[in-house]
Amino acid sequence: MISKFFKSIWQYFDIICFLAAIAFAVWGCFLLSFVAGIFAIAAGLLLLGWLSEKIASSL
């Protein structure tokens, strides 16, 4: 049961790491200033939107 759980997570490991990296980058920008955090959210959403379109077009 545990090995099945880890196999299912391993399929999405790169996506989880990518989302965590964006989250920590946004958090770091908010620690710098509020305006930098807002711009980091915008950049993160643009990057996620582009990535989702890239994935959808490859299917």
C-alpha distance matrix in Angstrom:
0.0 3.8 5.5 5.2 6.3 8.9 10.0 10.8 12.6 14.4 16.0 17.7 18.3 22.0 22.6 21.1 23.4 26.3 26.1 25.8 28.9 30.8 30.1 31.2 34.2 35.2 34.8 37.0 39.6 39.7 40.4 43.3 44.8 44.1 45.7 43.6 40.5 41.6 42.3 39.0 37.3 39.5 38.7 34.9 35.1 37.4 35.0 32.0 34.2 35.4 31.9 30.7 33.8 33.3 29.8 31.1 34.0 31.9 29.9
3.8 0.0 3.8 5.4 5.0 6.3 8.6 10.0 10.7 12.3 14.7 16.1 16.0 19.7 20.6 18.8 20.6 23.8 23.8 23.1 26.0 28.3 27.4 28.2 31.4 32.6 32.0 34.0 36.7 37.0 37.4 40.3 41.9 41.5 43.2 41.0 37.9 39.3 40.0 36.5 35.1 37.5 36.5 32.8 33.3 35.6 33.0 30.3 32.8 33.9 30.4 29.6 32.9 32.2 28.9 30.5 33.4 31.4 29.8
5.5 3.8 0.0 3.8 5.3 5.1 6.1 8.6 9.9 10.3 12.7 14.8 14.7 18.3 19.6 18.4 20.0 23.1 23.6 23.1 25.7 28.1 27.8 28.6 31.4 32.9 32.6 34.4 37.1 37.7 38.2 40.8 42.6 42.3 43.7 41.3 38.4 39.8 40.1 36.6 35.3 37.5 36.2 32.6 33.2 35.1 32.3 29.7 32.2 32.9 29.2 28.6 31.7 30.7 27.3 29.2 31.8 29.4 27.9
5.2 5.4 3.8 0.0 3.8 5.5 5.1 6.3 8.7 9.8 11.1 13.4 14.2 17.7 18.5 17.6 19.8 22.5 22.8 22.9 25.6 27.6 27.4 28.7 31.4 32.6 32.6 34.6 37.0 37.6 38.4 41.0 42.5 41.9 43.2 40.9 37.9 39.0 39.3 35.9 34.3 36.3 35.2 31.5 31.7 33.6 31.0 28.1 30.3 31.1 27.5 26.5 29.5 28.6 25.1 26.6 29.3 27.0 25.2
6.3 5.0 5.3 3.8 0.0 3.8 5.5 5.3 6.3 8.7 10.4 11.6 12.2 15.9 16.3 14.9 17.2 20.0 19.9 19.8 22.8 24.7 24.1 25.4 28.3 29.3 29.2 31.3 33.8 34.1 35.0 37.7 39.1 38.5 39.8 37.7 34.6 35.7 36.2 32.8 31.2 33.4 32.4 28.7 29.0 31.1 28.7 25.8 28.1 29.2 25.7 24.7 28.0 27.4 24.0 25.6 28.6 26.6 25.0
8.9 6.3 5.1 5.5 3.8 0.0 3.8 5.4 5.0 6.0 8.8 10.2 9.8 13.5 14.7 13.3 15.0 18.0 18.5 18.1 20.7 23.0 22.8 23.7 26.4 27.9 27.8 29.6 32.1 32.8 33.5 36.0 37.7 37.4 38.7 36.3 33.4 34.8 35.0 31.5 30.3 32.4 31.1 27.5 28.2 30.1 27.3 24.8 27.4 28.1 24.5 24.1 27.4 26.4 23.2 25.3 28.0 25.8 24.7
10.0 8.6 6.1 5.1 5.5 3.8 0.0 3.8 5.5 5.1 6.7 9.3 9.8 13.1 14.4 13.9 15.8 18.3 19.2 19.5 21.8 23.9 24.2 25.3 27.7 29.2 29.6 31.3 33.6 34.6 35.5 37.8 39.4 39.0 40.0 37.5 34.7 35.8 35.8 32.3 31.1 32.8 31.4 27.8 28.3 29.9 27.0 24.4 26.8 27.2 23.5 22.9 25.9 24.6 21.3 23.3 25.8 23.3 22.0
10.8 10.0 8.6 6.3 5.3 5.4 3.8 0.0 3.8 5.5 5.5 7.3 9.0 12.3 12.6 12.2 14.8 17.0 17.2 18.0 20.6 22.2 22.4 24.0 26.4 27.5 28.0 30.1 32.1 32.9 34.1 36.4 37.8 37.0 37.9 35.7 32.8 33.6 33.7 30.4 28.8 30.4 29.3 25.7 25.8 27.5 24.9 22.0 24.1 24.8 21.3 20.2 23.3 22.5 19.1 20.7 23.5 21.4 19.8
12.6 10.7 9.9 8.7 6.3 5.0 5.5 3.8 0.0 3.8 5.4 5.4 6.0 9.6 10.0 8.9 11.3 13.9 14.1 14.4 17.1 19.0 19.0 20.4 22.9 24.1 24.5 26.4 28.6 29.4 30.5 32.8 34.3 33.7 34.7 32.4 29.5 30.6 30.7 27.3 25.9 27.8 26.6 22.9 23.4 25.3 22.6 19.9 22.4 23.2 19.7 19.1 22.5 21.7 18.6 20.6 23.5 21.7 20.6
14.4 12.3 10.3 9.8 8.7 6.0 5.1 5.5 3.8 0.0 3.8 5.4 4.9 8.1 9.8 9.5 10.9 13.4 14.7 15.0 17.0 19.2 19.9 20.9 23.0 24.8 25.4 26.9 29.1 30.3 31.2 33.3 35.0 34.7 35.5 32.9 30.3 31.5 31.2 27.7 26.7 28.5 26.8 23.3 24.1 25.5 22.5 20.2 22.8 23.0 19.3 19.3 22.4 21.0 18.0 20.5 22.9 20.6 20.0
16.0 14.7 12.7 11.1 10.4 8.8 6.7 5.5 5.4 3.8 0.0 3.8 5.8 7.8 8.8 9.8 11.7 13.3 14.5 15.8 17.6 19.2 20.3 21.8 23.6 25.0 26.1 27.8 29.6 30.9 32.2 34.1 35.5 35.0 35.4 32.9 30.4 31.2 30.7 27.4 26.2 27.4 25.8 22.4 22.7 23.9 20.9 18.5 20.6 20.7 17.0 16.6 19.4 18.0 14.8 17.1 19.5 17.1 16.2
17.7 16.1 14.8 13.4 11.6 10.2 9.3 7.3 5.4 5.4 3.8 0.0 3.8 5.6 5.4 6.3 8.8 10.0 10.8 12.3 14.4 15.7 16.6 18.4 20.2 21.4 22.6 24.4 26.0 27.2 28.7 30.6 31.9 31.3 31.8 29.3 26.7 27.4 27.1 23.8 22.5 23.9 22.3 18.9 19.2 20.6 17.8 15.2 17.6 18.1 14.4 14.1 17.3 16.3 13.3 15.7 18.5 16.7 16.2
18.3 16.0 14.7 14.2 12.2 9.8 9.8 9.0 6.0 4.9 5.8 3.8 0.0 3.8 5.5 5.1 6.2 8.6 10.0 10.5 12.2 14.4 15.3 16.4 18.3 20.0 20.9 22.3 24.3 25.7 26.8 28.7 30.4 30.1 30.8 28.1 25.6 26.8 26.4 22.9 22.1 23.8 22.0 18.5 19.6 21.1 18.0 15.9 18.9 19.2 15.6 16.0 19.3 18.1 15.6 18.5 20.9 19.1 19.1
22.0 19.7 18.3 17.7 15.9 13.5 13.1 12.3 9.6 8.1 7.8 5.6 3.8 0.0 3.8 5.4 5.1 6.1 8.6 9.8 10.5 12.4 14.2 15.3 16.4 18.4 19.8 20.9 22.6 24.4 25.6 27.1 28.8 28.7 28.9 26.0 23.9 25.0 24.2 20.7 20.2 21.6 19.3 16.2 17.5 18.4 15.0 13.5 16.5 16.2 12.7 13.8 16.9 15.3 13.3 16.6 18.7 16.9 17.7
22.6 20.6 19.6 18.5 16.3 14.7 14.4 12.6 10.0 9.8 8.8 5.4 5.5 3.8 0.0 3.8 5.4 5.0 6.2 8.5 9.8 10.7 12.3 14.2 15.4 16.7 18.3 19.9 21.2 22.7 24.4 26.0 27.2 26.6 26.8 24.2 21.9 22.6 21.9 18.6 17.6 18.9 17.1 13.7 14.4 15.7 12.7 10.5 13.5 13.8 10.4 10.9 14.4 13.5 11.5 14.4 17.0 15.9 16.3
21.1 18.8 18.4 17.6 14.9 13.3 13.9 12.2 8.9 9.5 9.8 6.3 5.1 5.4 3.8 0.0 3.8 5.5 5.2 6.1 8.6 10.0 10.5 12.2 14.2 15.4 16.3 18.2 20.0 21.1 22.5 24.5 25.9 25.3 26.1 23.6 20.9 22.0 21.9 18.4 17.3 19.3 17.9 14.2 15.3 17.3 14.6 12.3 15.6 16.6 13.4 13.8 17.5 17.0 15.1 17.7 20.5 19.6 19.8
23.4 20.6 20.0 19.8 17.2 15.0 15.8 14.8 11.3 10.9 11.7 8.8 6.2 5.1 5.4 3.8 0.0 3.8 5.5 5.0 6.1 8.7 9.8 10.4 12.1 14.2 15.1 16.2 18.3 19.9 20.9 22.6 24.4 24.4 25.0 22.2 19.9 21.5 21.0 17.3 17.0 19.1 17.1 13.8 15.7 17.3 14.2 12.9 16.6 16.9 13.9 15.3 18.7 17.8 16.4 19.5 21.8 20.7 21.6
26.3 23.8 23.1 22.5 20.0 18.0 18.3 17.0 13.9 13.4 13.3 10.0 8.6 6.1 5.0 5.5 3.8 0.0 3.8 5.4 5.1 6.4 8.7 10.0 10.7 12.5 14.3 15.4 16.7 18.6 20.1 21.4 22.8 22.7 22.8 19.9 17.9 19.0 18.2 14.6 14.3 15.9 13.7 10.5 12.4 13.7 10.5 9.5 13.1 13.3 10.6 12.4 15.6 14.7 13.9 17.1 19.2 18.5 19.8
26.1 23.8 23.6 22.8 19.9 18.5 19.2 17.2 14.1 14.7 14.5 10.8 10.0 8.6 6.2 5.2 5.5 3.8 0.0 3.8 5.4 5.2 6.2 8.7 9.9 10.7 12.3 14.2 15.4 16.6 18.5 20.2 21.2 20.5 21.0 18.5 15.9 16.9 16.7 13.2 12.1 14.2 12.8 9.1 10.6 12.8 10.4 8.6 12.2 13.5 11.2 12.2 15.7 15.8 14.9 17.4 20.0 19.9 20.7
25.8 23.1 23.1 22.9 19.8 18.1 19.5 18.0 14.4 15.0 15.8 12.3 10.5 9.8 8.5 6.1 5.0 5.4 3.8 0.0 3.8 5.4 5.0 6.1 8.5 9.9 10.4 12.2 14.2 15.3 16.4 18.5 20.0 19.8 20.8 18.2 15.5 17.2 17.4 13.7 13.1 15.8 14.5 11.1 13.2 15.6 13.3 12.1 15.8 17.0 14.8 16.0 19.5 19.4 18.4 21.1 23.7 23.3 24.1
28.9 26.0 25.7 25.6 22.8 20.7 21.8 20.6 17.1 17.0 17.6 14.4 12.2 10.5 9.8 8.6 6.1 5.1 5.4 3.8 0.0 3.8 5.4 5.2 6.1 8.6 9.8 10.5 12.3 14.2 15.3 16.7 18.5 18.8 19.4 16.3 14.3 16.3 15.7 11.9 12.3 14.7 12.7 9.8 12.8 14.5 11.9 11.8 15.5 16.1 14.2 16.2 19.4 18.8 18.6 21.5 23.6 23.3 24.7
30.8 28.3 28.1 27.6 24.7 23.0 23.9 22.2 19.0 19.2 19.2 15.7 14.4 12.4 10.7 10.0 8.7 6.4 5.2 5.4 3.8 0.0 3.8 5.5 5.1 6.2 8.5 9.8 10.6 12.3 14.2 15.4 16.6 16.3 16.5 13.7 11.5 12.9 12.3 8.6 8.7 11.0 9.2 6.2 9.2 11.2 9.1 9.1 12.7 13.7 12.6 14.4 17.4 17.5 17.6 20.2 22.3 22.6 24.0
30.1 27.4 27.8 27.4 24.1 22.8 24.2 22.4 19.0 19.9 20.3 16.6 15.3 14.2 12.3 10.5 9.8 8.7 6.2 5.0 5.4 3.8 0.0 3.8 5.5 5.2 6.1 8.6 9.9 10.6 12.4 14.4 15.4 14.9 15.9 13.6 10.7 12.4 12.9 9.4 8.8 12.0 11.4 8.3 10.6 13.5 12.1 11.5 14.9 16.6 15.5 16.7 19.9 20.4 20.2 22.4 24.9 25.3 26.3
31.2 28.2 28.6 28.7 25.4 23.7 25.3 24.0 20.4 20.9 21.8 18.4 16.4 15.3 14.2 12.2 10.4 10.0 8.7 6.1 5.2 5.5 3.8 0.0 3.8 5.4 4.9 6.0 8.5 9.7 10.4 12.5 14.3 14.7 16.0 13.2 10.8 13.6 13.9 10.3 10.9 14.2 13.1 10.7 13.7 16.1 14.5 14.5 18.0 19.2 18.0 19.7 22.8 22.9 22.8 25.4 27.7 27.8 29.0
34.2 31.4 31.4 31.4 28.3 26.4 27.7 26.4 22.9 23.0 23.6 20.2 18.3 16.4 15.4 14.2 12.1 10.7 9.9 8.5 6.1 5.1 5.5 3.8 0.0 3.8 5.4 5.1 6.2 8.7 9.8 10.7 12.5 13.1 13.7 10.5 8.8 11.5 11.0 7.4 9.1 11.9 10.3 8.7 12.2 14.0 12.5 13.5 16.8 17.6 17.0 19.2 21.8 21.8 22.4 25.0 26.9 27.2 28.9
35.2 32.6 32.9 32.6 29.3 27.9 29.2 27.5 24.1 24.8 25.0 21.4 20.0 18.4 16.7 15.4 14.2 12.5 10.7 9.9 8.6 6.2 5.2 5.4 3.8 0.0 3.8 5.4 5.1 6.2 8.7 9.9 10.5 10.2 11.0 8.4 5.7 8.2 8.6 5.2 6.1 9.5 9.1 7.7 10.6 12.9 12.4 13.1 15.9 17.4 17.4 19.0 21.6 22.3 22.9 25.0 27.1 27.9 29.4
34.8 32.0 32.6 32.6 29.2 27.8 29.6 28.0 24.5 25.4 26.1 22.6 20.9 19.8 18.3 16.3 15.1 14.3 12.3 10.4 9.8 8.5 6.1 4.9 5.4 3.8 0.0 3.8 5.4 5.1 6.3 8.8 10.0 10.1 12.0 9.9 7.1 10.2 11.5 8.7 9.3 12.9 12.9 11.3 14.0 16.6 16.0 16.3 19.3 21.0 20.6 22.0 24.9 25.5 25.8 28.0 30.3 30.9 32.1
37.0 34.0 34.4 34.6 31.3 29.6 31.3 30.1 26.4 26.9 27.8 24.4 22.3 20.9 19.9 18.2 16.2 15.4 14.2 12.2 10.5 9.8 8.6 6.0 5.1 5.4 3.8 0.0 3.8 5.4 5.0 6.5 8.9 10.4 11.9 9.1 7.7 11.4 11.8 9.1 11.1 14.2 13.5 12.7 15.9 17.8 17.0 18.0 21.1 22.2 21.9 23.9 26.5 26.8 27.3 29.8 31.7 32.2 33.8
39.6 36.7 37.1 37.0 33.8 32.1 33.6 32.1 28.6 29.1 29.6 26.0 24.3 22.6 21.2 20.0 18.3 16.7 15.4 14.2 12.3 10.6 9.9 8.5 6.2 5.1 5.4 3.8 0.0 3.8 5.3 5.0 6.3 7.6 8.4 5.3 4.6 8.3 8.5 6.5 9.1 11.7 11.3 11.4 14.4 16.0 15.9 17.3 19.9 21.0 21.4 23.4 25.6 26.2 27.2 29.4 31.1 32.0 33.8
39.7 37.0 37.7 37.6 34.1 32.8 34.6 32.9 29.4 30.3 30.9 27.2 25.7 24.4 22.7 21.1 19.9 18.6 16.6 15.3 14.2 12.3 10.6 9.7 8.7 6.2 5.1 5.4 3.8 0.0 3.8 5.3 5.1 5.2 7.6 6.2 4.1 7.6 9.4 8.2 9.5 12.5 13.2 13.0 15.3 17.6 17.9 18.8 21.2 22.8 23.2 24.8 27.1 28.1 28.9 30.8 32.9 33.9 35.3
40.4 37.4 38.2 38.4 35.0 33.5 35.5 34.1 30.5 31.2 32.2 28.7 26.8 25.6 24.4 22.5 20.9 20.1 18.5 16.4 15.3 14.2 12.4 10.4 9.8 8.7 6.3 5.0 5.3 3.8 0.0 3.8 5.6 7.6 10.2 8.7 7.7 11.3 12.8 11.4 13.0 16.1 16.3 16.0 18.7 20.8 20.8 21.7 24.4 25.8 25.9 27.7 30.2 30.8 31.5 33.7 35.7 36.5 38.0
43.3 40.3 40.8 41.0 37.7 36.0 37.8 36.4 32.8 33.3 34.1 30.6 28.7 27.1 26.0 24.5 22.6 21.4 20.2 18.5 16.7 15.4 14.4 12.5 10.7 9.9 8.8 6.5 5.0 5.3 3.8 0.0 3.8 7.2 8.7 6.8 7.7 11.1 11.7 11.0 13.5 15.8 15.8 16.3 19.1 20.7 20.8 22.3 24.8 25.8 26.3 28.4 30.5 31.1 32.2 34.4 36.1 36.9 38.8
44.8 41.9 42.6 42.5 39.1 37.7 39.4 37.8 34.3 35.0 35.5 31.9 30.4 28.8 27.2 25.9 24.4 22.8 21.2 20.0 18.5 16.6 15.4 14.3 12.5 10.5 10.0 8.9 6.3 5.1 5.6 3.8 0.0 3.8 5.5 5.3 6.3 8.9 10.2 10.5 12.5 14.5 15.3 16.3 18.5 20.1 20.9 22.3 24.3 25.7 26.6 28.4 30.3 31.3 32.5 34.4 36.1 37.4 39.1
44.1 41.5 42.3 41.9 38.5 37.4 39.0 37.0 33.7 34.7 35.0 31.3 30.1 28.7 26.6 25.3 24.4 22.7 20.5 19.8 18.8 16.3 14.9 14.7 13.1 10.2 10.1 10.4 7.6 5.2 7.6 7.2 3.8 0.0 3.8 5.5 5.0 6.4 8.8 9.8 10.7 12.6 14.3 15.2 16.7 18.6 19.9 21.0 22.6 24.4 25.6 26.9 28.8 30.2 31.4 32.8 34.7 36.3 37.8
45.7 43.2 43.7 43.2 39.8 38.7 40.0 37.9 34.7 35.5 35.4 31.8 30.8 28.9 26.8 26.1 25.0 22.8 21.0 20.8 19.4 16.5 15.9 16.0 13.7 11.0 12.0 11.9 8.4 7.6 10.2 8.7 5.5 3.8 0.0 3.8 5.3 5.1 6.4 8.6 10.0 10.8 12.4 14.2 15.6 16.8 18.4 20.0 21.2 22.8 24.4 25.8 27.3 28.7 30.3 31.7 33.3 35.0 36.7
43.6 41.0 41.3 40.9 37.7 36.3 37.5 35.7 32.4 32.9 32.9 29.3 28.1 26.0 24.2 23.6 22.2 19.9 18.5 18.2 16.3 13.7 13.6 13.2 10.5 8.4 9.9 9.1 5.3 6.2 8.7 6.8 5.3 5.5 3.8 0.0 3.8 5.5 5.1 6.1 8.7 9.9 10.4 12.0 14.2 15.2 16.2 18.1 19.8 20.9 22.2 24.1 25.7 26.6 28.2 30.0 31.5 32.8 34.8
40.5 37.9 38.4 37.9 34.6 33.4 34.7 32.8 29.5 30.3 30.4 26.7 25.6 23.9 21.9 20.9 19.9 17.9 15.9 15.5 14.3 11.5 10.7 10.8 8.8 5.7 7.1 7.7 4.6 4.1 7.7 7.7 6.3 5.0 5.3 3.8 0.0 3.8 5.4 4.9 6.2 8.7 9.7 10.3 12.2 14.1 15.0 16.2 18.1 19.8 20.7 22.2 24.2 25.4 26.5 28.2 30.1 31.4 33.0
41.6 39.3 39.8 39.0 35.7 34.8 35.8 33.6 30.6 31.5 31.2 27.4 26.8 25.0 22.6 22.0 21.5 19.0 16.9 17.2 16.3 12.9 12.4 13.6 11.5 8.2 10.2 11.4 8.3 7.6 11.3 11.1 8.9 6.4 5.1 5.5 3.8 0.0 3.8 5.4 5.1 6.4 8.7 9.9 10.7 12.5 14.3 15.4 16.5 18.5 20.0 21.1 22.7 24.4 25.7 26.9 28.7 30.5 32.0
42.3 40.0 40.1 39.3 36.2 35.0 35.8 33.7 30.7 31.2 30.7 27.1 26.4 24.2 21.9 21.9 21.0 18.2 16.7 17.4 15.7 12.3 12.9 13.9 11.0 8.6 11.5 11.8 8.5 9.4 12.8 11.7 10.2 8.8 6.4 5.1 5.4 3.8 0.0 3.8 5.4 5.0 6.2 8.5 9.9 10.5 12.2 14.1 15.2 16.5 18.2 19.9 21.2 22.5 24.2 25.6 27.0 28.8 30.7
39.0 36.5 36.6 35.9 32.8 31.5 32.3 30.4 27.3 27.7 27.4 23.8 22.9 20.7 18.6 18.4 17.3 14.6 13.2 13.7 11.9 8.6 9.4 10.3 7.4 5.2 8.7 9.1 6.5 8.2 11.4 11.0 10.5 9.8 8.6 6.1 4.9 5.4 3.8 0.0 3.8 5.4 5.0 5.9 8.5 9.7 10.3 12.0 14.0 15.2 16.2 18.1 19.8 20.8 22.2 24.0 25.6 26.9 28.7
37.3 35.1 35.3 34.3 31.2 30.3 31.1 28.8 25.9 26.7 26.2 22.5 22.1 20.2 17.6 17.3 17.0 14.3 12.1 13.1 12.3 8.7 8.8 10.9 9.1 6.1 9.3 11.1 9.1 9.5 13.0 13.5 12.5 10.7 10.0 8.7 6.2 5.1 5.4 3.8 0.0 3.8 5.5 5.0 6.1 8.5 9.8 10.4 12.0 14.1 15.1 16.2 18.2 19.7 20.8 22.2 24.2 25.7 27.1
39.5 37.5 37.5 36.3 33.4 32.4 32.8 30.4 27.8 28.5 27.4 23.9 23.8 21.6 18.9 19.3 19.1 15.9 14.2 15.8 14.7 11.0 12.0 14.2 11.9 9.5 12.9 14.2 11.7 12.5 16.1 15.8 14.5 12.6 10.8 9.9 8.7 6.4 5.0 5.4 3.8 0.0 3.8 5.5 5.2 6.2 8.6 9.9 10.5 12.3 14.2 15.3 16.6 18.3 19.9 21.0 22.6 24.5 26.2
38.7 36.5 36.2 35.2 32.4 31.1 31.4 29.3 26.6 26.8 25.8 22.3 22.0 19.3 17.1 17.9 17.1 13.7 12.8 14.5 12.7 9.2 11.4 13.1 10.3 9.1 12.9 13.5 11.3 13.2 16.3 15.8 15.3 14.3 12.4 10.4 9.7 8.7 6.2 5.0 5.5 3.8 0.0 3.8 5.5 5.1 6.1 8.6 9.8 10.5 12.2 14.2 15.4 16.4 18.3 19.9 21.1 22.7 24.7
34.9 32.8 32.6 31.5 28.7 27.5 27.8 25.7 22.9 23.3 22.4 18.9 18.5 16.2 13.7 14.2 13.8 10.5 9.1 11.1 9.8 6.2 8.3 10.7 8.7 7.7 11.3 12.7 11.4 13.0 16.0 16.3 16.3 15.2 14.2 12.0 10.3 9.9 8.5 5.9 5.0 5.5 3.8 0.0 3.8 5.4 5.1 6.1 8.5 9.9 10.4 12.2 14.2 15.2 16.3 18.1 19.9 21.2 22.8
35.1 33.3 33.2 31.7 29.0 28.2 28.3 25.8 23.4 24.1 22.7 19.2 19.6 17.5 14.4 15.3 15.7 12.4 10.6 13.2 12.8 9.2 10.6 13.7 12.2 10.6 14.0 15.9 14.4 15.3 18.7 19.1 18.5 16.7 15.6 14.2 12.2 10.7 9.9 8.5 6.1 5.2 5.5 3.8 0.0 3.8 5.4 5.0 6.0 8.5 9.7 10.4 12.2 14.0 15.1 16.2 18.2 20.0 21.3
37.4 35.6 35.1 33.6 31.1 30.1 29.9 27.5 25.3 25.5 23.9 20.6 21.1 18.4 15.7 17.3 17.3 13.7 12.8 15.6 14.5 11.2 13.5 16.1 14.0 12.9 16.6 17.8 16.0 17.6 20.8 20.7 20.1 18.6 16.8 15.2 14.1 12.5 10.5 9.7 8.5 6.2 5.1 5.4 3.8 0.0 3.8 5.5 5.1 6.1 8.5 9.9 10.7 12.2 14.2 15.3 16.5 18.5 20.4
35.0 33.0 32.3 31.0 28.7 27.3 27.0 24.9 22.6 22.5 20.9 17.8 18.0 15.0 12.7 14.6 14.2 10.5 10.4 13.3 11.9 9.1 12.1 14.5 12.5 12.4 16.0 17.0 15.9 17.9 20.8 20.8 20.9 19.9 18.4 16.2 15.0 14.3 12.2 10.3 9.8 8.6 6.1 5.1 5.4 3.8 0.0 3.8 5.4 5.2 6.1 8.6 10.0 10.5 12.2 14.2 15.4 16.7 18.8
32.0 30.3 29.7 28.1 25.8 24.8 24.4 22.0 19.9 20.2 18.5 15.2 15.9 13.5 10.5 12.3 12.9 9.5 8.6 12.1 11.8 9.1 11.5 14.5 13.5 13.1 16.3 18.0 17.3 18.8 21.7 22.3 22.3 21.0 20.0 18.1 16.2 15.4 14.1 12.0 10.4 9.9 8.6 6.1 5.0 5.5 3.8 0.0 3.8 5.5 5.0 6.1 8.6 9.7 10.4 12.1 14.2 15.4 16.8
34.2 32.8 32.2 30.3 28.1 27.4 26.8 24.1 22.4 22.8 20.6 17.6 18.9 16.5 13.5 15.6 16.6 13.1 12.2 15.8 15.5 12.7 14.9 18.0 16.8 15.9 19.3 21.1 19.9 21.2 24.4 24.8 24.3 22.6 21.2 19.8 18.1 16.5 15.2 14.0 12.0 10.5 9.8 8.5 6.0 5.1 5.4 3.8 0.0 3.8 5.4 5.2 6.3 8.6 9.9 10.5 12.3 14.4 15.8
35.4 33.9 32.9 31.1 29.2 28.1 27.2 24.8 23.2 23.0 20.7 18.1 19.2 16.2 13.8 16.6 16.9 13.3 13.5 17.0 16.1 13.7 16.6 19.2 17.6 17.4 21.0 22.2 21.0 22.8 25.8 25.8 25.7 24.4 22.8 20.9 19.8 18.5 16.5 15.2 14.1 12.3 10.5 9.9 8.5 6.1 5.2 5.5 3.8 0.0 3.8 5.5 5.2 6.1 8.7 9.9 10.6 12.5 14.7
31.9 30.4 29.2 27.5 25.7 24.5 23.5 21.3 19.7 19.3 17.0 14.4 15.6 12.7 10.4 13.4 13.9 10.6 11.2 14.8 14.2 12.6 15.5 18.0 17.0 17.4 20.6 21.9 21.4 23.2 25.9 26.3 26.6 25.6 24.4 22.2 20.7 20.0 18.2 16.2 15.1 14.2 12.2 10.4 9.7 8.5 6.1 5.0 5.4 3.8 0.0 3.8 5.4 5.0 6.1 8.5 9.9 10.7 12.7
30.7 29.6 28.6 26.5 24.7 24.1 22.9 20.2 19.1 19.3 16.6 14.1 16.0 13.8 10.9 13.8 15.3 12.4 12.2 16.0 16.2 14.4 16.7 19.7 19.2 19.0 22.0 23.9 23.4 24.8 27.7 28.4 28.4 26.9 25.8 24.1 22.2 21.1 19.9 18.1 16.2 15.3 14.2 12.2 10.4 9.9 8.6 6.1 5.2 5.5 3.8 0.0 3.8 5.4 5.1 6.0 8.5 10.0 10.9
33.8 32.9 31.7 29.5 28.0 27.4 25.9 23.3 22.5 22.4 19.4 17.3 19.3 16.9 14.4 17.5 18.7 15.6 15.7 19.5 19.4 17.4 19.9 22.8 21.8 21.6 24.9 26.5 25.6 27.1 30.2 30.5 30.3 28.8 27.3 25.7 24.2 22.7 21.2 19.8 18.2 16.6 15.4 14.2 12.2 10.7 10.0 8.6 6.3 5.2 5.4 3.8 0.0 3.8 5.4 5.0 6.1 8.6 10.2
33.3 32.2 30.7 28.6 27.4 26.4 24.6 22.5 21.7 21.0 18.0 16.3 18.1 15.3 13.5 17.0 17.8 14.7 15.8 19.4 18.8 17.5 20.4 22.9 21.8 22.3 25.5 26.8 26.2 28.1 30.8 31.1 31.3 30.2 28.7 26.6 25.4 24.4 22.5 20.8 19.7 18.3 16.4 15.2 14.0 12.2 10.5 9.7 8.6 6.1 5.0 5.4 3.8 0.0 3.8 5.5 5.3 6.4 9.1
29.8 28.9 27.3 25.1 24.0 23.2 21.3 19.1 18.6 18.0 14.8 13.3 15.6 13.3 11.5 15.1 16.4 13.9 14.9 18.4 18.6 17.6 20.2 22.8 22.4 22.9 25.8 27.3 27.2 28.9 31.5 32.2 32.5 31.4 30.3 28.2 26.5 25.7 24.2 22.2 20.8 19.9 18.3 16.3 15.1 14.2 12.2 10.4 9.9 8.7 6.1 5.1 5.4 3.8 0.0 3.8 5.5 5.2 6.6
31.1 30.5 29.2 26.6 25.6 25.3 23.3 20.7 20.6 20.5 17.1 15.7 18.5 16.6 14.4 17.7 19.5 17.1 17.4 21.1 21.5 20.2 22.4 25.4 25.0 25.0 28.0 29.8 29.4 30.8 33.7 34.4 34.4 32.8 31.7 30.0 28.2 26.9 25.6 24.0 22.2 21.0 19.9 18.1 16.2 15.3 14.2 12.1 10.5 9.9 8.5 6.0 5.0 5.5 3.8 0.0 3.8 5.5 5.5
34.0 33.4 31.8 29.3 28.6 28.0 25.8 23.5 23.5 22.9 19.5 18.5 20.9 18.7 17.0 20.5 21.8 19.2 20.0 23.7 23.6 22.3 24.9 27.7 26.9 27.1 30.3 31.7 31.1 32.9 35.7 36.1 36.1 34.7 33.3 31.5 30.1 28.7 27.0 25.6 24.2 22.6 21.1 19.9 18.2 16.5 15.4 14.2 12.3 10.6 9.9 8.5 6.1 5.3 5.5 3.8 0.0 3.8 5.5
31.9 31.4 29.4 27.0 26.6 25.8 23.3 21.4 21.7 20.6 17.1 16.7 19.1 16.9 15.9 19.6 20.7 18.5 19.9 23.3 23.3 22.6 25.3 27.8 27.2 27.9 30.9 32.2 32.0 33.9 36.5 36.9 37.4 36.3 35.0 32.8 31.4 30.5 28.8 26.9 25.7 24.5 22.7 21.2 20.0 18.5 16.7 15.4 14.4 12.5 10.7 10.0 8.6 6.4 5.2 5.5 3.8 0.0 3.8
29.9 29.8 27.9 25.2 25.0 24.7 22.0 19.8 20.6 20.0 16.2 16.2 19.1 17.7 16.3 19.8 21.6 19.8 20.7 24.1 24.7 24.0 26.3 29.0 28.9 29.4 32.1 33.8 33.8 35.3 38.0 38.8 39.1 37.8 36.7 34.8 33.0 32.0 30.7 28.7 27.1 26.2 24.7 22.8 21.3 20.4 18.8 16.8 15.8 14.7 12.7 10.9 10.2 9.1 6.6 5.5 5.5 3.8 0.0
